[in-house]
Amino acid sequence: MARCEVCGNDYDKPIEVSIDGGAAGVFDSFECAIHALAPTCSHCGCRVIGHGAEVNGSIFCCAHCASSAGAEGLKDRA
């Protein structure tokens, strides 16, 4: 059994997630892994679990948030 690093649940089928560059953890669900490891949008603060956009070192969840911070030329796909 392994204890989830986010919620503390002691689970018999944990998942281990690691990211190139060092961040890693043991979790009982993808939800907890996202909470711990996914970057946050520099504009609205939501977790970026899709592709997102990176502009001048800042990460955004969508083109709207990036443009709200001054980025130009980005489009969300519909």
C-alpha positions in Angstrom: 0.0 0.0 0.0 1.1 3.5 -0.7 -0.1 6.8 0.7 -1.2 9.5 -1.8 1.0 12.6 -1.4 -2.0 15.0 -1.9 -5.0 13.5 -0.1 -3.3 11.0 2.2 -5.4 8.1 1.0 -3.7 4.7 1.6 -4.3 2.9 -1.7 -3.4 -0.6 -2.9 -3.1 0.5 -6.6 -1.2 3.8 -6.6 0.2 5.5 -9.6 3.7 7.1 -9.8 4.1 10.1 -12.0 7.4 11.7 -12.8 8.2 14.7 -15.0 11.5 15.2 -16.8 13.4 17.6 -14.6 12.8 16.0 -11.3 9.2 16.5 -10.1 7.6 13.1 -9.1 5.0 11.7 -6.8 2.8 8.8 -5.7 -0.9 9.3 -6.1 -4.2 7.5 -5.8 -5.7 9.2 -8.8 -4.9 11.4 -11.8 -6.9 14.1 -10.1 -4.4 14.3 -7.2 -1.5 14.1 -9.7 -2.9 17.0 -11.6 -3.4 19.0 -8.4 0.2 18.4 -7.4 2.1 18.6 -10.8 0.2 20.5 -13.4 1.2 24.2 -13.9 -1.3 27.0 -13.3 -2.4 29.6 -15.8 -0.6 32.9 -15.2 -3.8 34.8 -15.9 -6.7 32.9 -14.4 -5.0 30.4 -12.1 -6.6 27.2 -13.3 -4.6 24.0 -13.8 -3.3 23.6 -17.3 -4.0 19.9 -18.2 -4.1 20.4 -21.9 -1.5 21.9 -24.3 -1.9 25.4 -23.1 0.4 28.2 -24.4 3.7 29.5 -23.2 4.6 33.1 -23.9 7.8 34.7 -22.7 8.2 32.1 -20.0 4.6 32.4 -18.7 2.1 29.5 -19.1 -1.5 30.1 -20.0 -4.5 27.7 -20.3 -5.8 29.3 -23.5 -5.2 32.0 -26.1 -7.8 34.2 -24.4 -5.8 34.3 -21.1 -2.5 34.8 -23.0 -4.0 37.7 -24.9 -5.4 39.2 -21.7 -1.7 39.3 -20.5 -0.6 41.0 -23.7 0.3 38.2 -26.0 -0.6 38.6 -29.7 -1.3 36.2 -32.5 -2.5 33.1 -30.6 -5.8 31.4 -31.5 -7.7 28.7 -29.7 -8.9 25.9 -31.9 -12.7 25.3 -31.9 
